Amino acid sequence: MSKKIVVVGHGMAGARFVQELRTRDPLRQFHVTVLGAEREAAYNRVLLSSVLAGSLTPEDTEMVPSAWYAAEDIDLQLGVEVEHIDRKRGRVLTSEGRYVSYDHLVLATGSRPWVPPIEGVVDGDELDRDVAVFRTLQDCRDIMARLSSSRGNSRPDGPRRAVVLGGGLLGLEAARGLAGRGVEVEVVHPVNRLMERQLDLDAGRVLERTLGKVGVRVRLEAQAKAFDHVAGQRVLVLDDGTRVAADLLIVACGVRPNAGLARAARLRVDRAVVVDDQMTSVSDPRIHAIGECAQHDGQVYGLVAPAWEQAGVLADVLTGGAARYRGSQLVTRLKAADVDLAAMGETDVSDIPDATDEGLEVLRFADPTRGFYQKIVIRDDRITGAIMLGGAETVGTVTQLFDRAGRIPADRRALIFPGVADGVAVTDPADLADDSVICRCNTVTAGQIRRACADGAGTVAEIAMCTRATTGCGGCRDDVAGLVAATAGTAGPSGTNAAGRAETTELVEVPA
């Protein structure tokens, strides 16, 4: 008799788990039911800012063709929420009043936006009609519908004014998307720099300047007090009395793990569902959690790559494998038109280390006028952190060395300036070793891409179909294109903008 696996949540983590499971279960020994609260089939949230900007359609974000589920005998139920977990009987109660039994329950419930208690933002139990959050595909549709409406003081055919509350990655993604539609955008952030979790003060300033050039204004160290009507106009009132005009307020103040269902079932929950190295709840061996609703070794990850790594580990465990999750190296990427940023590891380290901190080196190069800021933190000849803002040709090499704790060149300048003597030999994609990971989201190596080329794949799109490379955050697209060009002789990437740079961003607001 086949075992029953019920997956609660059909986002990027849940959909990836089902794919990984079927790959390891060719005889289909598991009966799989997926219960998704959203009415959309799984889509790539990373691409939402491109949908908001109008460079992609909602259909472009689809992760898996709908026909795949039926072909793989997977019972996919969309628009169905789970209201209760009955651990004793091994079943869940759905919003439709039905019980679904399980042998193993996989929680992939993700996270939800956090809305701060600001006067006028919430009307009763709902957001005010001129307030939106930015988290789902439906959120994108709602925002675009509001932009096209004629409400408020803006002319129907003129640019509207929007304020984004929050200068983390979610907020910057929303702001860049709106600016791409010609909307006047201002980001209001309570800290002294943007993306304070990933950037130091100087990098934050360079990013602010870069965003200003693409139509996004930034107001730092500003606390929102109320969203009000003043003289027939919507305004965001700050704690110092400043009024910022806003036809639309987008709240992007971070997310919280969606762990209420687990908490009500009396599973151990800290910030999220506490799991072990097998992604199994420490309270119940039949219940598992992956993605943003899971807490492993005290860490909650808000990135695509760790969620997919966790999905692979759990699929291996449930099919009798010995995989274990040991945590993930975090590389945060924001890659959009005219903004190219990667940040990893420790970054807020002084340029001039303390004399007692032996083995620590900090490299730094800044050219704010051109939007360049590179900073690399080195400990004992290994890269332990970096900020690469602007068109750094060595970002792929730096990321590789960070990921693999590789030994760096004697001439440190080669990490920032390509072509320096005695530099790193892997800047050119053609020179990458076969075991070099190109796509971190899907753990696709240079060797796998070369083999796909040898089997006939000749474009980035065909490589994506064969290996999944570029289908996560999209940050590796340029590297994949270079490797394909070197291996298969193709001209360049598909799906890129005129500058040859993919217009995608990685949605990574780490739950607090």
Secondary structure, DSSP 8 states (H G I E B T S, - for coil): --EEEEEE--SHHHHHHHHHHHHH-TT--EEEEEEESSSS--B-GGGHHHHHHTSS-GGGGBSS-HHHHHHTTEEEEES--EEEEETTTTEEEETTS-EEE-SEEEE---EEE-----BTTEETTEE-TTEEE-SSHHHHHHHHHHHHS--SSS-TTS--EEEEE--SHHHHHHHHHHHTTT-EEEEE-SSSSTTTTT--HHHHHHHHHHHHHTTEEEE-S--EEEEEEETTEEEEEETTS-EEE-SEEEE-S-EEE--HHHHHTT--BSSSEEE-TTSBBSS-TTEEE-GGGEEETTB---SHHHHHHHHHHHHHHHTT----------EEEEEETTEEEEEEE-----SS--TTSTTEEEEEEEEGGGTEEEEEEEETTEEEEEEEESS-TTHHHHHHHHHHT----SSGGGGTSTT-TT--TTSSGGG--TT-EEETTTTEEHHHHHHHHHTT--SHHHHHHHH-TTSSSSTTHHHHHHHHHHHH---S-SS--TTS------------
